[in-house]
Amino acid sequence: MIARRIISLQNRDEDATATVRFQTVFNQGLKYIASNCSPMAFHHHLEQDADIIVDARDDLTQTIAGT
């Protein structure tokens, strides 16, 4: 499920931007798990919030004339 959303980001954004976003989520996930929190809880929160994050990003996106 998360992988599909990441692929969707890569198709709509530049690959570098999607990679940076994925790396940020991954690094924060490692910090969360390293602090003795449940990996499944982290996964659940990602699933829950992925649509909200993508919608917020879409609201911030602006089309540049000539592209």
N, C-alpha and C positions, 0 to 999 in steps of 0.2 A: 504494500500500500504506500509506504513512504517512498520507496524507489520509484513508483509511478509518478508521484508528485515531483520528485527531483528531476526525472526525465522530462516531465512537462515543463519545468522551469528551464531546462536546457534547450528545449525546442523554442521557447518564447523569448528567452534572454540570450545574451551572448554566453558562450561556454565558460568564459573566465568568470563572469559574474555568478553564474550558477555554481561553479566550483568553489568560489569564495564563500557563498552562502552555505553550501553543504559542509565545508570545512568548519565553519563557525558552529553549526549545529552539532557536528561530530565532536568538536573540542569541548563544547558545553556539556554534551552528554557524558564524556569521559570524566569531567570534573564532578558531575552529578553522581555518577556511579562510584567514583573514588571516595566520595564523602559518605559511603555506606548506604546510599539510597538504592532502592530496587530498580534494576534495569527494566523490568516489566512495567513499573510505574512510569519511568521515563518514556518508554515506548507508547504507553497509553496516552500520556500528555502530548506527545508528538502527533499521534493520530487525531487527537481531539482538536489540536490547535493548527494543524497544517492548512486547513481550508481558510481559517481566519487570517493566517499569515499571507497566503497567496492572494486573498481578496484585498488585504491592506496594501500589498505591493501593487496590485492592479490599479487601485485608486491613486497611487502616487506616480504611476507611469504617465509620461507625457509624450505625445508623438511630436517628432521634430520634422518640420517641413523639409521636403527634398530627400527624405530617406525612405 
